[in-house]
Amino acid sequence: MQELQDGKCAICDRSPLSAEGAKRSLSVDHDHHTGVIRGLLCHSFNVGIGNFRDDPTILERAVEY
């Protein structure tokens, strides 16, 4: 999966770096209901998706906002 995504986040398409510029690991994103792995995300987007509780309706409301 890391190779398929070229070592980049599936959402922002960037290599994850720390504040100091050191390379960081990608998080394995998965559906919390089914356990199915969706892809690799940087920390910011992995947490962001979690904050939307995997709910497309909430995410759509945020986009409209």
C-alpha positions in Angstrom: 0.0 0.0 0.0 2.9 2.3 0.8 4.3 1.7 -2.7 0.9 2.2 -4.4 0.5 5.6 -2.7 4.2 6.5 -3.4 4.7 7.0 0.4 2.1 9.8 0.4 -1.1 10.5 2.2 -4.2 9.3 0.3 -5.9 12.6 1.0 -3.4 15.4 0.8 -0.9 13.6 -1.5 2.1 14.7 0.6 4.9 12.7 2.4 4.3 13.1 6.1 6.9 15.2 7.9 7.3 16.3 11.5 7.6 19.9 12.5 11.3 19.5 12.4 11.2 18.2 8.8 11.9 14.5 9.7 9.9 11.9 7.8 7.0 10.4 9.8 5.0 7.2 9.4 1.6 7.1 7.7 -1.3 5.8 9.7 -3.3 2.8 8.4 -6.9 4.1 8.0 -9.7 1.7 8.4 -13.5 1.6 8.6 -14.3 1.3 12.3 -17.5 -0.7 11.7 -16.1 -3.3 9.3 -12.3 -3.2 10.0 -11.6 -2.9 6.2 -8.4 -1.0 5.5 -9.0 2.0 3.2 -5.5 3.5 2.8 -2.6 5.3 4.4 -3.1 8.8 5.8 -0.9 11.4 7.4 -1.6 12.0 11.1 -3.6 15.2 10.5 -6.0 13.6 8.0 -6.3 10.4 10.0 -7.4 12.4 13.1 -9.6 14.6 10.9 -11.5 11.7 9.5 -11.9 10.4 13.0 -13.3 13.7 14.1 -16.0 13.4 11.5 -16.9 9.9 13.0 -16.7 8.2 9.6 -20.1 9.9 8.8 -20.4 11.1 5.2 -23.3 13.4 6.2 -21.2 15.3 8.7 -18.4 15.6 6.2 -20.8 16.9 3.6 -22.1 19.5 6.0 -18.6 20.6 6.7 -17.9 21.0 3.0 -21.0 23.0 2.5 -20.1 25.2 5.5 
